Amino acid sequence: MRRWWLGLMVVVGVLAATPALCDSTAVAPPDAAPGVPPAVPAKAPVAGSKAPKASSKSRPAPTRTSLKVRRVVLRVNHRVFQNFAEVDTVGFKKDFRIGDTDMTARIIDFVPDFTIGRDRKVVSRTDEPRNPAVRIVVKEKGAPHDTSWAFLNFPPHFSNRAVLAFQVLRIDFENHEPLLNKALRDTTAAGGKPR
């Protein structure tokens, strides 16, 4: 018991002496390796000292280009009818019919690098399509029924209320090269034809 208590006190002392680990304002950069502590934020200049002057040769901030989705190829699966699977090529923010049902769907949002922030909201880490996802609203007889996310390189999933699951197979952009599902890329032969 005594060794455990002594070990705990040593850990607390080390943590207290390391400001980067204890500072709640320090944030790790998005490309930091896991387990690497975040950088210590820059300290404000001390009163009476001179702040460093900005360089006259400073570069302008890089401009961010947002990707413009032209169309998406989706695989649609049904929870109850497991043999049901269809592939639809749909325009961004355009309605499309699901099979021969009264259901329609629409892609309403695109996130190039999907993640969920600390506030539990969906955000994009970068503007690069590293983990692309689309948000889909399903309507039944014109009334909204469900909203779900479909990912490029993850299998389709059913939310608690959903009867449909979607998987992105391809995304075509107006200002970027197309993205293919990893499984499709791996099954394409060198000649460009599926094996």
Secondary structure as GFF3:
##gff-version 3
##sequence-region A 1 195
A	DSSP	alpha_helix	2	17	.	.	.	ID=ss1
A	DSSP	alpha_helix	19	22	.	.	.	ID=ss2
A	DSSP	beta_strand	69	78	.	.	.	ID=ss3
A	DSSP	beta_strand	85	91	.	.	.	ID=ss4
A	DSSP	beta_strand	95	97	.	.	.	ID=ss5
A	DSSP	beta_strand	103	111	.	.	.	ID=ss6
A	DSSP	beta_strand	114	116	.	.	.	ID=ss7
A	DSSP	beta_strand	122	124	.	.	.	ID=ss8
A	DSSP	beta_strand	133	140	.	.	.	ID=ss9
A	DSSP	beta_strand	143	151	.	.	.	ID=ss10
A	DSSP	beta_strand	164	173	.	.	.	ID=ss11
A	DSSP	beta_strand	179	180	.	.	.	ID=ss12
A	DSSP	alpha_helix	182	186	.	.	.	ID=ss13
###
